[in-house]
């Protein structure tokens, strides 16, 4: 598993866009109320508690960025997915809070 800061993830997403390569799956593992409050554009919500059931619908080789509020739940989910054989995972260190601090100061916070 790789760990990206918000700044590293932003730069990485920009480079992927310029290279016209498929973007990674942005997998948000927070609760629905958190996701409604604020989120990264193009992210997909699958609450942490639903990951065991949902994991079979994910491609274990697809590059996947796991996101939560501060980076703790996302790290746990990424570790779980690794145990299932997922090989291309990125944890957003600091979560959406770091994204709001470093990339998008207009993002709502909680």
PDB file as gemmi writes it, atoms N, CA and C in Angstrom:
CRYST1    1.000    1.000    1.000  90.00  90.00  90.00 P 1                      
ATOM      1  N   UNK A   1       0.844  -1.175   0.000  1.00  0.00           N  
ATOM      2  CA  UNK A   1       0.000   0.000   0.000  1.00  0.00           C  
ATOM      3  C   UNK A   1       0.891   1.240   0.000  1.00  0.00           C  
ATOM      4  N   UNK A   2       0.487   2.183  -0.832  1.00  0.00           N  
ATOM      5  CA  UNK A   2       1.181   3.468  -0.841  1.00  0.00           C  
ATOM      6  C   UNK A   2       0.376   4.449  -0.004  1.00  0.00           C  
ATOM      7  N   UNK A   3       1.035   5.493   0.462  1.00  0.00           N  
ATOM      8  CA  UNK A   3       0.391   6.550   1.229  1.00  0.00           C  
ATOM      9  C   UNK A   3       0.673   7.871   0.532  1.00  0.00           C  
ATOM     10  N   UNK A   4      -0.387   8.599   0.178  1.00  0.00           N  
ATOM     11  CA  UNK A   4      -0.238   9.909  -0.444  1.00  0.00           C  
ATOM     12  C   UNK A   4      -0.795  10.971   0.487  1.00  0.00           C  
ATOM     13  N   UNK A   5      -0.093  12.079   0.590  1.00  0.00           N  
ATOM     14  CA  UNK A   5      -0.673  13.254   1.234  1.00  0.00           C  
ATOM     15  C   UNK A   5      -1.695  13.838   0.266  1.00  0.00           C  
ATOM     16  N   UNK A   6      -2.472  14.791   0.737  1.00  0.00           N  
ATOM     17  CA  UNK A   6      -3.443  15.445  -0.135  1.00  0.00           C  
ATOM     18  C   UNK A   6      -2.738  16.106  -1.318  1.00  0.00           C  
ATOM     19  N   UNK A   7      -1.630  16.766  -1.068  1.00  0.00           N  
ATOM     20  CA  UNK A   7      -0.886  17.436  -2.127  1.00  0.00           C  
ATOM     21  C   UNK A   7      -0.353  16.431  -3.143  1.00  0.00           C  
ATOM     22  N   UNK A   8       0.166  15.322  -2.673  1.00  0.00           N  
ATOM     23  CA  UNK A   8       0.662  14.278  -3.587  1.00  0.00           C  
ATOM     24  C   UNK A   8      -0.471  13.692  -4.415  1.00  0.00           C  
ATOM     25  N   UNK A   9      -1.620  13.449  -3.775  1.00  0.00           N  
ATOM     26  CA  UNK A   9      -2.753  12.899  -4.515  1.00  0.00           C  
ATOM     27  C   UNK A   9      -3.245  13.890  -5.555  1.00  0.00           C  
ATOM     28  N   UNK A  10      -3.349  15.152  -5.198  1.00  0.00           N  
ATOM     29  CA  UNK A  10      -3.792  16.173  -6.153  1.00  0.00           C  
ATOM     30  C   UNK A  10      -2.859  16.190  -7.363  1.00  0.00           C  
ATOM     31  N   UNK A  11      -1.555  16.217  -7.124  1.00  0.00           N  
ATOM     32  CA  UNK A  11      -0.588  16.236  -8.226  1.00  0.00           C  
ATOM     33  C   UNK A  11      -0.696  14.965  -9.062  1.00  0.00           C  
ATOM     34  N   UNK A  12      -0.884  13.834  -8.400  1.00  0.00           N  
ATOM     35  CA  UNK A  12      -1.003  12.569  -9.109  1.00  0.00           C  
ATOM     36  C   UNK A  12      -2.249  12.563  -9.998  1.00  0.00           C  
ATOM     37  N   UNK A  13      -3.375  13.010  -9.456  1.00  0.00           N  
ATOM     38  CA  UNK A  13      -4.610  13.059 -10.249  1.00  0.00           C  
ATOM     39  C   UNK A  13      -4.465  14.004 -11.435  1.00  0.00           C  
ATOM     40  N   UNK A  14      -3.751  15.100 -11.246  1.00  0.00           N  
ATOM     41  CA  UNK A  14      -3.492  16.027 -12.356  1.00  0.00           C  
ATOM     42  C   UNK A  14      -2.661  15.351 -13.442  1.00  0.00           C  
ATOM     43  N   UNK A  15      -1.643  14.606 -13.046  1.00  0.00           N  
ATOM     44  CA  UNK A  15      -0.781  13.947 -14.036  1.00  0.00           C  
ATOM     45  C   UNK A  15      -1.539  12.856 -14.787  1.00  0.00           C  
ATOM     46  N   UNK A  16      -2.372  12.112 -14.087  1.00  0.00           N  
ATOM     47  CA  UNK A  16      -3.172  11.067 -14.726  1.00  0.00           C  
ATOM     48  C   UNK A  16      -4.103  11.693 -15.756  1.00  0.00           C  
ATOM     49  N   UNK A  17      -4.700  12.818 -15.402  1.00  0.00           N  
ATOM     50  CA  UNK A  17      -5.608  13.510 -16.306  1.00  0.00           C  
ATOM     51  C   UNK A  17      -4.881  13.978 -17.569  1.00  0.00           C  
ATOM     52  N   UNK A  18      -3.689  14.531 -17.395  1.00  0.00           N  
ATOM     53  CA  UNK A  18      -2.909  15.022 -18.537  1.00  0.00           C  
ATOM     54  C   UNK A  18      -2.436  13.882 -19.437  1.00  0.00           C  
ATOM     55  N   UNK A  19      -2.110  12.759 -18.833  1.00  0.00           N  
ATOM     56  CA  UNK A  19      -1.630  11.603 -19.600  1.00  0.00           C  
ATOM     57  C   UNK A  19      -2.778  10.832 -20.237  1.00  0.00           C  
ATOM     58  N   UNK A  20      -4.001  11.193 -19.857  1.00  0.00           N  
ATOM     59  CA  UNK A  20      -5.203  10.531 -20.368  1.00  0.00           C  
ATOM     60  C   UNK A  20      -5.197   9.032 -20.065  1.00  0.00           C  
ATOM     61  N   UNK A  21      -4.649   8.681 -18.913  1.00  0.00           N  
ATOM     62  CA  UNK A  21      -4.712   7.302 -18.447  1.00  0.00           C  
ATOM     63  C   UNK A  21      -5.924   7.172 -17.533  1.00  0.00           C  
ATOM     64  N   UNK A  22      -6.428   5.964 -17.366  1.00  0.00           N  
ATOM     65  CA  UNK A  22      -7.602   5.802 -16.507  1.00  0.00           C  
ATOM     66  C   UNK A  22      -7.325   6.291 -15.087  1.00  0.00           C  
ATOM     67  N   UNK A  23      -8.223   7.087 -14.536  1.00  0.00           N  
ATOM     68  CA  UNK A  23      -8.009   7.559 -13.169  1.00  0.00           C  
ATOM     69  C   UNK A  23      -8.217   6.425 -12.174  1.00  0.00           C  
ATOM     70  N   UNK A  24      -7.633   6.555 -11.002  1.00  0.00           N  
ATOM     71  CA  UNK A  24      -7.870   5.536  -9.981  1.00  0.00           C  
ATOM     72  C   UNK A  24      -9.299   5.636  -9.457  1.00  0.00           C  
ATOM     73  N   UNK A  25      -9.773   4.553  -8.896  1.00  0.00           N  
ATOM     74  CA  UNK A  25     -11.043   4.572  -8.182  1.00  0.00           C  
ATOM     75  C   UNK A  25     -10.815   5.323  -6.883  1.00  0.00           C  
ATOM     76  N   UNK A  26     -11.638   6.336  -6.626  1.00  0.00           N  
ATOM     77  CA  UNK A  26     -11.584   7.070  -5.362  1.00  0.00           C  
ATOM     78  C   UNK A  26     -12.664   6.465  -4.464  1.00  0.00           C  
ATOM     79  N   UNK A  27     -12.266   5.611  -3.559  1.00  0.00           N  
ATOM     80  CA  UNK A  27     -13.174   4.837  -2.711  1.00  0.00           C  
ATOM     81  C   UNK A  27     -13.295   5.493  -1.343  1.00  0.00           C  
ATOM     82  N   UNK A  28     -14.414   6.135  -1.104  1.00  0.00           N  
ATOM     83  CA  UNK A  28     -14.671   6.833   0.161  1.00  0.00           C  
ATOM     84  C   UNK A  28     -15.373   5.870   1.102  1.00  0.00           C  
ATOM     85  N   UNK A  29     -14.777   5.610   2.254  1.00  0.00           N  
ATOM     86  CA  UNK A  29     -15.306   4.605   3.178  1.00  0.00           C  
ATOM     87  C   UNK A  29     -15.990   5.227   4.402  1.00  0.00           C  
ATOM     88  N   UNK A  30     -16.315   6.507   4.319  1.00  0.00           N  
ATOM     89  CA  UNK A  30     -16.994   7.167   5.428  1.00  0.00           C  
ATOM     90  C   UNK A  30     -18.488   6.815   5.415  1.00  0.00           C  
ATOM     91  N   UNK A  31     -19.200   7.357   6.366  1.00  0.00           N  
ATOM     92  CA  UNK A  31     -20.648   7.157   6.453  1.00  0.00           C  
ATOM     93  C   UNK A  31     -21.359   8.091   5.470  1.00  0.00           C  
ATOM     94  N   UNK A  32     -22.577   7.728   5.052  1.00  0.00           N  
ATOM     95  CA  UNK A  32     -23.304   8.566   4.087  1.00  0.00           C  
ATOM     96  C   UNK A  32     -23.441  10.025   4.509  1.00  0.00           C  
ATOM     97  N   UNK A  33     -23.691  10.296   5.788  1.00  0.00           N  
ATOM     98  CA  UNK A  33     -23.857  11.685   6.218  1.00  0.00           C  
ATOM     99  C   UNK A  33     -22.548  12.468   6.034  1.00  0.00           C  
ATOM    100  N   UNK A  34     -21.418  11.795   6.236  1.00  0.00           N  
ATOM    101  CA  UNK A  34     -20.122  12.451   6.051  1.00  0.00           C  
ATOM    102  C   UNK A  34     -19.895  12.756   4.566  1.00  0.00           C  
ATOM    103  N   UNK A  35     -20.224  11.783   3.728  1.00  0.00           N  
ATOM    104  CA  UNK A  35     -20.050  11.920   2.280  1.00  0.00           C  
ATOM    105  C   UNK A  35     -20.930  13.053   1.737  1.00  0.00           C  
ATOM    106  N   UNK A  36     -22.141  13.167   2.254  1.00  0.00           N  
ATOM    107  CA  UNK A  36     -23.034  14.246   1.818  1.00  0.00           C  
ATOM    108  C   UNK A  36     -22.499  15.612   2.233  1.00  0.00           C  
ATOM    109  N   UNK A  37     -21.815  15.650   3.349  1.00  0.00           N  
ATOM    110  CA  UNK A  37     -21.293  16.919   3.868  1.00  0.00           C  
ATOM    111  C   UNK A  37     -20.136  17.445   3.012  1.00  0.00           C  
ATOM    112  N   UNK A  38     -19.224  16.555   2.647  1.00  0.00           N  
ATOM    113  CA  UNK A  38     -18.083  16.937   1.806  1.00  0.00           C  
ATOM    114  C   UNK A  38     -17.477  15.680   1.207  1.00  0.00           C  
ATOM    115  N   UNK A  39     -16.902  15.843   0.021  1.00  0.00           N  
ATOM    116  CA  UNK A  39     -16.284  14.699  -0.654  1.00  0.00           C  
ATOM    117  C   UNK A  39     -15.378  15.177  -1.781  1.00  0.00           C  
ATOM    118  N   UNK A  40     -14.492  14.305  -2.195  1.00  0.00           N  
ATOM    119  CA  UNK A  40     -13.669  14.560  -3.368  1.00  0.00           C  
ATOM    120  C   UNK A  40     -14.515  14.276  -4.601  1.00  0.00           C  
ATOM    121  N   UNK A  41     -14.359  15.096  -5.608  1.00  0.00           N  
ATOM    122  CA  UNK A  41     -15.099  14.900  -6.856  1.00  0.00           C  
ATOM    123  C   UNK A  41     -14.808  13.510  -7.417  1.00  0.00           C  
ATOM    124  N   UNK A  42     -15.841  12.891  -7.944  1.00  0.00           N  
ATOM    125  CA  UNK A  42     -15.762  11.587  -8.617  1.00  0.00           C  
ATOM    126  C   UNK A  42     -15.487  10.427  -7.668  1.00  0.00           C  
ATOM    127  N   UNK A  43     -15.628  10.646  -6.366  1.00  0.00           N  
ATOM    128  CA  UNK A  43     -15.410   9.543  -5.436  1.00  0.00           C  
ATOM    129  C   UNK A  43     -16.675   8.703  -5.306  1.00  0.00           C  
ATOM    130  N   UNK A  44     -16.467   7.446  -4.949  1.00  0.00           N  
ATOM    131  CA  UNK A  44     -17.561   6.491  -4.783  1.00  0.00           C  
ATOM    132  C   UNK A  44     -17.667   6.138  -3.308  1.00  0.00           C  
ATOM    133  N   UNK A  45     -18.881   6.243  -2.788  1.00  0.00           N  
ATOM    134  CA  UNK A  45     -19.118   5.928  -1.371  1.00  0.00           C  
ATOM    135  C   UNK A  45     -19.412   4.446  -1.186  1.00  0.00           C  
ATOM    136  N   UNK A  46     -18.626   3.810  -0.348  1.00  0.00           N  
ATOM    137  CA  UNK A  46     -18.903   2.466   0.161  1.00  0.00           C  
ATOM    138  C   UNK A  46     -18.498   2.507   1.627  1.00  0.00           C  
ATOM    139  N   UNK A  47     -19.461   2.694   2.533  1.00  0.00           N  
ATOM    140  CA  UNK A  47     -19.107   2.785   3.955  1.00  0.00           C  
ATOM    141  C   UNK A  47     -18.276   1.585   4.420  1.00  0.00           C  
ATOM    142  N   UNK A  48     -17.391   1.846   5.341  1.00  0.00           N  
ATOM    143  CA  UNK A  48     -16.451   0.845   5.843  1.00  0.00           C  
ATOM    144  C   UNK A  48     -17.155  -0.462   6.205  1.00  0.00           C  
ATOM    145  N   UNK A  49     -18.283  -0.392   6.851  1.00  0.00           N  
ATOM    146  CA  UNK A  49     -18.982  -1.596   7.292  1.00  0.00           C  
ATOM    147  C   UNK A  49     -19.485  -2.444   6.128  1.00  0.00           C  
ATOM    148  N   UNK A  50     -19.581  -1.846   4.930  1.00  0.00           N  
ATOM    149  CA  UNK A  50     -20.066  -2.572   3.753  1.00  0.00           C  
ATOM    150  C   UNK A  50     -18.932  -3.147   2.897  1.00  0.00           C  
ATOM    151  N   UNK A  51     -17.708  -2.817   3.229  1.00  0.00           N  
ATOM    152  CA  UNK A  51     -16.568  -3.252   2.415  1.00  0.00           C  
ATOM    153  C   UNK A  51     -16.477  -4.781   2.298  1.00  0.00           C  
ATOM    154  N   UNK A  52     -16.660  -5.562   3.377  1.00  0.00           N  
ATOM    155  CA  UNK A  52     -16.553  -7.020   3.199  1.00  0.00           C  
ATOM    156  C   UNK A  52     -17.512  -7.567   2.135  1.00  0.00           C  
ATOM    157  N   UNK A  53     -18.712  -7.051   2.065  1.00  0.00           N  
ATOM    158  CA  UNK A  53     -19.667  -7.504   1.055  1.00  0.00           C  
ATOM    159  C   UNK A  53     -19.365  -6.921  -0.318  1.00  0.00           C  
ATOM    160  N   UNK A  54     -18.860  -5.703  -0.358  1.00  0.00           N  
ATOM    161  CA  UNK A  54     -18.641  -4.997  -1.619  1.00  0.00           C  
ATOM    162  C   UNK A  54     -17.319  -5.363  -2.289  1.00  0.00           C  
ATOM    163  N   UNK A  55     -16.378  -5.868  -1.540  1.00  0.00           N  
ATOM    164  CA  UNK A  55     -15.029  -6.131  -2.066  1.00  0.00           C  
ATOM    165  C   UNK A  55     -15.047  -7.023  -3.296  1.00  0.00           C  
ATOM    166  N   UNK A  56     -15.979  -7.948  -3.372  1.00  0.00           N  
ATOM    167  CA  UNK A  56     -16.045  -8.853  -4.528  1.00  0.00           C  
ATOM    168  C   UNK A  56     -16.424  -8.114  -5.809  1.00  0.00           C  
ATOM    169  N   UNK A  57     -16.975  -6.912  -5.686  1.00  0.00           N  
ATOM    170  CA  UNK A  57     -17.353  -6.124  -6.858  1.00  0.00           C  
ATOM    171  C   UNK A  57     -16.211  -5.230  -7.339  1.00  0.00           C  
ATOM    172  N   UNK A  58     -15.130  -5.181  -6.590  1.00  0.00           N  
ATOM    173  CA  UNK A  58     -13.976  -4.358  -6.943  1.00  0.00           C  
ATOM    174  C   UNK A  58     -12.940  -5.188  -7.692  1.00  0.00           C  
ATOM    175  N   UNK A  59     -12.175  -4.526  -8.541  1.00  0.00           N  
ATOM    176  CA  UNK A  59     -11.084  -5.167  -9.263  1.00  0.00           C  
ATOM    177  C   UNK A  59      -9.836  -5.097  -8.386  1.00  0.00           C  
ATOM    178  N   UNK A  60      -9.304  -6.232  -7.952  1.00  0.00           N  
ATOM    179  CA  UNK A  60      -8.150  -6.212  -7.048  1.00  0.00           C  
ATOM    180  C   UNK A  60      -6.878  -5.631  -7.664  1.00  0.00           C  
ATOM    181  N   UNK A  61      -6.860  -5.459  -8.984  1.00  0.00           N  
ATOM    182  CA  UNK A  61      -5.684  -4.887  -9.639  1.00  0.00           C  
ATOM    183  C   UNK A  61      -5.870  -3.421 -10.003  1.00  0.00           C  
ATOM    184  N   UNK A  62      -7.127  -2.913  -9.904  1.00  0.00           N  
ATOM    185  CA  UNK A  62      -7.364  -1.514 -10.244  1.00  0.00           C  
ATOM    186  C   UNK A  62      -6.739  -0.604  -9.188  1.00  0.00           C  
ATOM    187  N   UNK A  63      -6.115   0.443  -9.648  1.00  0.00           N  
ATOM    188  CA  UNK A  63      -5.571   1.415  -8.708  1.00  0.00           C  
ATOM    189  C   UNK A  63      -6.731   2.036  -7.937  1.00  0.00           C  
ATOM    190  N   UNK A  64      -6.664   1.979  -6.625  1.00  0.00           N  
ATOM    191  CA  UNK A  64      -7.752   2.438  -5.766  1.00  0.00           C  
ATOM    192  C   UNK A  64      -7.188   3.322  -4.665  1.00  0.00           C  
ATOM    193  N   UNK A  65      -7.745   4.522  -4.545  1.00  0.00           N  
ATOM    194  CA  UNK A  65      -7.398   5.437  -3.465  1.00  0.00           C  
ATOM    195  C   UNK A  65      -8.486   5.316  -2.415  1.00  0.00           C  
ATOM    196  N   UNK A  66      -8.119   4.955  -1.204  1.00  0.00           N  
ATOM    197  CA  UNK A  66      -9.086   4.796  -0.125  1.00  0.00           C  
ATOM    198  C   UNK A  66      -9.065   6.073   0.722  1.00  0.00           C  
ATOM    199  N   UNK A  67     -10.282   6.584   0.983  1.00  0.00           N  
ATOM    200  CA  UNK A  67     -10.446   7.911   1.590  1.00  0.00           C  
ATOM    201  C   UNK A  67     -11.385   7.826   2.789  1.00  0.00           C  
ATOM    202  N   UNK A  68     -11.056   8.570   3.840  1.00  0.00           N  
ATOM    203  CA  UNK A  68     -11.967   8.756   4.970  1.00  0.00           C  
ATOM    204  C   UNK A  68     -11.772  10.171   5.508  1.00  0.00           C  
ATOM    205  N   UNK A  69     -12.152  10.405   6.752  1.00  0.00           N  
ATOM    206  CA  UNK A  69     -12.066  11.751   7.316  1.00  0.00           C  
ATOM    207  C   UNK A  69     -10.627  12.152   7.627  1.00  0.00           C  
ATOM    208  N   UNK A  70      -9.900  11.289   8.348  1.00  0.00           N  
ATOM    209  CA  UNK A  70      -8.535  11.619   8.754  1.00  0.00           C  
ATOM    210  C   UNK A  70      -7.475  10.623   8.282  1.00  0.00           C  
ATOM    211  N   UNK A  71      -7.875   9.566   7.591  1.00  0.00           N  
ATOM    212  CA  UNK A  71      -6.917   8.598   7.077  1.00  0.00           C  
ATOM    213  C   UNK A  71      -6.763   7.340   7.899  1.00  0.00           C  
ATOM    214  N   UNK A  72      -7.515   7.215   8.980  1.00  0.00           N  
ATOM    215  CA  UNK A  72      -7.395   6.035   9.843  1.00  0.00           C  
ATOM    216  C   UNK A  72      -8.268   4.896   9.335  1.00  0.00           C  
ATOM    217  N   UNK A  73      -9.553   5.165   9.126  1.00  0.00           N  
ATOM    218  CA  UNK A  73     -10.443   4.127   8.594  1.00  0.00           C  
ATOM    219  C   UNK A  73      -9.979   3.682   7.213  1.00  0.00           C  
ATOM    220  N   UNK A  74      -9.542   4.642   6.399  1.00  0.00           N  
ATOM    221  CA  UNK A  74      -9.098   4.289   5.044  1.00  0.00           C  
ATOM    222  C   UNK A  74      -7.877   3.371   5.095  1.00  0.00           C  
ATOM    223  N   UNK A  75      -6.974   3.615   6.017  1.00  0.00           N  
ATOM    224  CA  UNK A  75      -5.806   2.745   6.158  1.00  0.00           C  
ATOM    225  C   UNK A  75      -6.245   1.336   6.569  1.00  0.00           C  
ATOM    226  N   UNK A  76      -7.206   1.248   7.484  1.00  0.00           N  
ATOM    227  CA  UNK A  76      -7.706  -0.060   7.918  1.00  0.00           C  
ATOM    228  C   UNK A  76      -8.372  -0.805   6.760  1.00  0.00           C  
ATOM    229  N   UNK A  77      -9.168  -0.086   5.975  1.00  0.00           N  
ATOM    230  CA  UNK A  77      -9.823  -0.708   4.818  1.00  0.00           C  
ATOM    231  C   UNK A  77      -8.778  -1.148   3.805  1.00  0.00           C  
ATOM    232  N   UNK A  78      -7.787  -0.320   3.541  1.00  0.00           N  
ATOM    233  CA  UNK A  78      -6.740  -0.687   2.590  1.00  0.00           C  
ATOM    234  C   UNK A  78      -5.988  -1.932   3.068  1.00  0.00           C  
ATOM    235  N   UNK A  79      -5.710  -2.016   4.354  1.00  0.00           N  
ATOM    236  CA  UNK A  79      -5.044  -3.199   4.892  1.00  0.00           C  
ATOM    237  C   UNK A  79      -5.924  -4.439   4.709  1.00  0.00           C  
ATOM    238  N   UNK A  80      -7.220  -4.281   4.943  1.00  0.00           N  
ATOM    239  CA  UNK A  80      -8.149  -5.393   4.745  1.00  0.00           C  
ATOM    240  C   UNK A  80      -8.150  -5.828   3.281  1.00  0.00           C  
ATOM    241  N   UNK A  81      -8.243  -4.849   2.366  1.00  0.00           N  
ATOM    242  CA  UNK A  81      -8.247  -5.179   0.941  1.00  0.00           C  
ATOM    243  C   UNK A  81      -6.936  -5.844   0.530  1.00  0.00           C  
ATOM    244  N   UNK A  82      -5.827  -5.402   1.094  1.00  0.00           N  
ATOM    245  CA  UNK A  82      -4.543  -6.061   0.830  1.00  0.00           C  
ATOM    246  C   UNK A  82      -4.592  -7.532   1.244  1.00  0.00           C  
ATOM    247  N   UNK A  83      -5.226  -7.796   2.376  1.00  0.00           N  
ATOM    248  CA  UNK A  83      -5.317  -9.181   2.852  1.00  0.00           C  
ATOM    249  C   UNK A  83      -6.142 -10.053   1.909  1.00  0.00           C  
ATOM    250  N   UNK A  84      -6.978  -9.403   1.087  1.00  0.00           N  
ATOM    251  CA  UNK A  84      -7.780 -10.131   0.101  1.00  0.00           C  
ATOM    252  C   UNK A  84      -7.071 -10.253  -1.244  1.00  0.00           C  
ATOM    253  N   UNK A  85      -5.864  -9.685  -1.339  1.00  0.00           N  
ATOM    254  CA  UNK A  85      -5.093  -9.802  -2.561  1.00  0.00           C  
ATOM    255  C   UNK A  85      -5.080  -8.560  -3.444  1.00  0.00           C  
ATOM    256  N   UNK A  86      -5.624  -7.455  -2.969  1.00  0.00           N  
ATOM    257  CA  UNK A  86      -5.579  -6.207  -3.733  1.00  0.00           C  
ATOM    258  C   UNK A  86      -4.136  -5.722  -3.747  1.00  0.00           C  
ATOM    259  N   UNK A  87      -3.681  -5.262  -4.918  1.00  0.00           N  
ATOM    260  CA  UNK A  87      -2.259  -4.973  -5.076  1.00  0.00           C  
ATOM    261  C   UNK A  87      -1.936  -3.527  -5.419  1.00  0.00           C  
ATOM    262  N   UNK A  88      -2.940  -2.696  -5.627  1.00  0.00           N  
ATOM    263  CA  UNK A  88      -2.672  -1.348  -6.128  1.00  0.00           C  
ATOM    264  C   UNK A  88      -3.450  -0.316  -5.317  1.00  0.00           C  
ATOM    265  N   UNK A  89      -3.137  -0.222  -4.041  1.00  0.00           N  
ATOM    266  CA  UNK A  89      -3.891   0.624  -3.114  1.00  0.00           C  
ATOM    267  C   UNK A  89      -3.091   1.844  -2.674  1.00  0.00           C  
ATOM    268  N   UNK A  90      -3.822   2.939  -2.520  1.00  0.00           N  
ATOM    269  CA  UNK A  90      -3.243   4.183  -2.012  1.00  0.00           C  
ATOM    270  C   UNK A  90      -4.139   4.661  -0.873  1.00  0.00           C  
ATOM    271  N   UNK A  91      -3.553   4.962   0.267  1.00  0.00           N  
ATOM    272  CA  UNK A  91      -4.296   5.546   1.375  1.00  0.00           C  
ATOM    273  C   UNK A  91      -4.085   7.062   1.354  1.00  0.00           C  
ATOM    274  N   UNK A  92      -5.187   7.815   1.434  1.00  0.00           N  
ATOM    275  CA  UNK A  92      -5.067   9.273   1.523  1.00  0.00           C  
ATOM    276  C   UNK A  92      -4.759   9.637   2.972  1.00  0.00           C  
ATOM    277  N   UNK A  93      -3.508   9.899   3.243  1.00  0.00           N  
ATOM    278  CA  UNK A  93      -3.068  10.275   4.579  1.00  0.00           C  
ATOM    279  C   UNK A  93      -3.709  11.611   4.965  1.00  0.00           C  
ATOM    280  N   UNK A  94      -4.362  11.644   6.107  1.00  0.00           N  
ATOM    281  CA  UNK A  94      -5.015  12.872   6.558  1.00  0.00           C  
ATOM    282  C   UNK A  94      -6.429  13.032   6.050  1.00  0.00           C  
ATOM    283  N   UNK A  95      -6.840  12.188   5.116  1.00  0.00           N  
ATOM    284  CA  UNK A  95      -8.216  12.155   4.630  1.00  0.00           C  
ATOM    285  C   UNK A  95      -8.731  13.450   4.033  1.00  0.00           C  
ATOM    286  N   UNK A  96     -10.068  13.578   4.042  1.00  0.00           N  
ATOM    287  CA  UNK A  96     -10.688  14.776   3.467  1.00  0.00           C  
ATOM    288  C   UNK A  96     -10.353  16.021   4.279  1.00  0.00           C  
ATOM    289  N   UNK A  97     -10.013  15.853   5.526  1.00  0.00           N  
ATOM    290  CA  UNK A  97      -9.607  17.004   6.340  1.00  0.00           C  
ATOM    291  C   UNK A  97      -8.325  17.616   5.773  1.00  0.00           C  
ATOM    292  N   UNK A  98      -7.364  16.772   5.429  1.00  0.00           N  
ATOM    293  CA  UNK A  98      -6.127  17.263   4.823  1.00  0.00           C  
ATOM    294  C   UNK A  98      -6.400  17.851   3.444  1.00  0.00           C  
ATOM    295  N   UNK A  99      -7.316  17.240   2.699  1.00  0.00           N  
ATOM    296  CA  UNK A  99      -7.677  17.769   1.379  1.00  0.00           C  
ATOM    297  C   UNK A  99      -8.232  19.188   1.526  1.00  0.00           C  
ATOM    298  N   UNK A 100      -9.105  19.386   2.503  1.00  0.00           N  
ATOM    299  CA  UNK A 100      -9.684  20.717   2.740  1.00  0.00           C  
ATOM    300  C   UNK A 100      -8.603  21.706   3.176  1.00  0.00           C  
ATOM    301  N   UNK A 101      -7.697  21.279   4.021  1.00  0.00           N  
ATOM    302  CA  UNK A 101      -6.622  22.162   4.497  1.00  0.00           C  
ATOM    303  C   UNK A 101      -5.639  22.539   3.394  1.00  0.00           C  
ATOM    304  N   UNK A 102      -5.251  21.554   2.582  1.00  0.00           N  
ATOM    305  CA  UNK A 102      -4.138  21.751   1.656  1.00  0.00           C  
ATOM    306  C   UNK A 102      -4.539  22.019   0.207  1.00  0.00           C  
ATOM    307  N   UNK A 103      -5.714  21.561  -0.203  1.00  0.00           N  
ATOM    308  CA  UNK A 103      -6.092  21.632  -1.619  1.00  0.00           C  
ATOM    309  C   UNK A 103      -7.327  22.492  -1.853  1.00  0.00           C  
ATOM    310  N   UNK A 104      -8.366  22.286  -1.071  1.00  0.00           N  
ATOM    311  CA  UNK A 104      -9.653  22.947  -1.318  1.00  0.00           C  
ATOM    312  C   UNK A 104     -10.173  23.622  -0.047  1.00  0.00           C  
ATOM    313  N   UNK A 105      -9.692  24.845   0.222  1.00  0.00           N  
ATOM    314  CA  UNK A 105     -10.120  25.523   1.444  1.00  0.00           C  
ATOM    315  C   UNK A 105     -11.605  25.873   1.468  1.00  0.00           C  
ATOM    316  N   UNK A 106     -12.280  25.776   0.334  1.00  0.00           N  
ATOM    317  CA  UNK A 106     -13.730  26.034   0.286  1.00  0.00           C  
ATOM    318  C   UNK A 106     -14.536  24.801   0.690  1.00  0.00           C  
ATOM    319  N   UNK A 107     -13.899  23.649   0.802  1.00  0.00           N  
ATOM    320  CA  UNK A 107     -14.594  22.413   1.169  1.00  0.00           C  
ATOM    321  C   UNK A 107     -15.149  22.553   2.587  1.00  0.00           C  
ATOM    322  N   UNK A 108     -16.386  22.087   2.766  1.00  0.00           N  
ATOM    323  CA  UNK A 108     -16.967  22.084   4.112  1.00  0.00           C  
ATOM    324  C   UNK A 108     -16.161  21.135   4.991  1.00  0.00           C  
ATOM    325  N   UNK A 109     -16.158  21.442   6.278  1.00  0.00           N  
ATOM    326  CA  UNK A 109     -15.451  20.610   7.250  1.00  0.00           C  
ATOM    327  C   UNK A 109     -16.391  20.198   8.363  1.00  0.00           C  
ATOM    328  N   UNK A 110     -15.993  19.196   9.063  1.00  0.00           N  
ATOM    329  CA  UNK A 110     -16.773  18.748  10.225  1.00  0.00           C  
ATOM    330  C   UNK A 110     -15.843  18.184  11.271  1.00  0.00           C  
TER     331      UNK A 110                                                      
END                                                                             
